Amino acid sequence: MTATVASHRKPRQHPLASLTGGTRTARAAATLALAGAATATVFDGTGQAASPPTPAQLKARINALYQEAEVATQNYNGAKEAAGTARQELSRLQDEAARRTRKLNAARTELGALAASQYRSGGVDPTVRLLLSADPQRYLDGAAVLERAGSHQATAVAGYARRLGSVRQVRQRAEETAERLAATEATLKKHRVTVVHKLDAAEQLLNRLTAEQRQRMAGRDGAGTVRADRGARGDGPLDGILHGSGAAAAAAAAPDPRAARAVSFAYAALGKPYVWGATGPSAYDCSGLTQAAWKSGGVALPRTTYTQISSGPRIDRSQLAPGDLVFFYSGISHVGLYIGGGKMIHAPHPGAPVRIAPIDQMPFAAATRPA
C-alpha cells in the first residue's frame, strides 16, 4: 500500500522546468545576448572609465582656453575703454550742469529784482500818472526809462527760459551717460569673470602635466623665455636682442621712422610678462603691447584688437614690413608687431612673456599699417 502510493507521487521539478521548450530557448538566447554584449563592452572600452587625456589633448584644451580668455580680454579692454570715456563725459556734463545752474540762479535773481521793482512802481494807468504828475516832462522822461526797462525785463525772461532749457538738457544727458556707464561697468565685470574663469581652468589643466611636459609644451607653443627665443633665433646675448643687429635690421627695414621706433620698443619689451588688461610698462597683453609700441612712435592706437585693425590701411601678407600689425583668428582676438622674416613680437598669454614667434604659429587673419 505504501509502495503503491509512493509510485503515484510526482517528482518535484525545478522552477525552470515548468517553462515550455520555446520559453526556455528564448531565455537562454537572451542570457547569451547579454553575456555577448557585456563581452563586447569590455573589449571596446565603453564599459570602463574614460582614459585620462594625453598631454597633447591637454595642450590643445589649454591653448583653446587661452584663446577664449583672450577674446574675453579684448571685450574687457573695450568695455574698460568705453567706461573710462563715459566716466569722463559724465564728469564734464556734471560740471557743465553746475555752471549753467549757477547762471540760471543769477537770472532768477535778476527776474526777482525786476518783479519787485515793478510791484513797487504800482499798476497805475500811465495817463492818470501824467495828469497827476507835478512835472509832466519829468514823467515822460521817466516813462521812456520804464519802457526800456520793460524791454530789458523781456530779454531777461527769455534768457532765463533759455538757460532753464539748457540746464534740463545737460542734466538729461548726464542721466543717460550715468545709465550707460552703469551698464558698461556691468559688462566689464562680466568679461572680467569670464577671463578669470578661463585662465583658472587653464591653470588647473597645466597642473595635471609634469614639469617636463610643461617645459616641452612651453617650447612648442611659444611660451618660452627670452633665453629660449635667443637660442631659436641664433642671436647673441640679451643686449644683442635688444640693441644689436636683429633690432637694428628690423628698425632699418621699417617703412618710416615711427614704425622703426615701434619696432625698437617691442624689442626692448622682450621678456616682460603677459598680464591680461595690462598696457605697460612692466607687463602687457597683446593689444596693450602694440598700443604702447606705436605710442612710442607718436601714433595713438585704440585699445583693442577689434579697433586696432582699422587704425590704418590693410596690408597684403606678401607686403608686410617691420612695424605692421598682424592679426590672428577669425574673431581678430590676437595681435602682434611684425619685425620681418616671417616673425613678430607679441605677448602670447599668461605664463608666456613677450617674445618673438613666427606668424605662422597662429591662424593669420589680416595685417594693418598704422597711419
Sequence and secondary structure as in RCSB ss.txt:
>XXXX:A:sequence
MTATVASHRKPRQHPLASLTGGTRTARAAATLALAGAATATVFDGTGQAASPPTPAQLKARINALYQEAEVATQN
YNGAKEAAGTARQELSRLQDEAARRTRKLNAARTELGALAASQYRSGGVDPTVRLLLSADPQRYLDGAAVLERAG
SHQATAVAGYARRLGSVRQVRQRAEETAERLAATEATLKKHRVTVVHKLDAAEQLLNRLTAEQRQRMAGRDGAGT
VRADRGARGDGPLDGILHGSGAAAAAAAAPDPRAARAVSFAYAALGKPYVWGATGPSAYDCSGLTQAAWKSGGVA
LPRTTYTQISSGPRIDRSQLAPGDLVFFYSGISHVGLYIGGGKMIHAPHPGAPVRIAPIDQMPFAAATRPA
>XXXX:A:secstr
 HHHHHHH      GGGGS HHHHHHHHHHHHHHHHHHHHHHHHSTTS      HHHHHHHHHHHHHHHHHHHHH
HHHHHHHHHHHHHHHHHHHHHHHHHHHHHHHHHHHHHHHHHHHHHH    HHHHHHH S HHHHHHHHHHHHHHH
HHHHHHHHHHHHHHHHHHHHHHHHHHHHHHHHHHHHHHHHHHHHHHHHHHHHHHHHTTS HHHHHHHHHHHT   
HHHHHHHHT  SHHHHHHSHHHHHHHHHSSSHHHHHHHHHHHHTTT  B TT BSSS B HHHHHHHHHHHTT  
  SSHHHHTTSS B  GGG  TT EEEETTTT EEEEEEETTEEEE  BTTB SEEEEGGGS EEEEE   
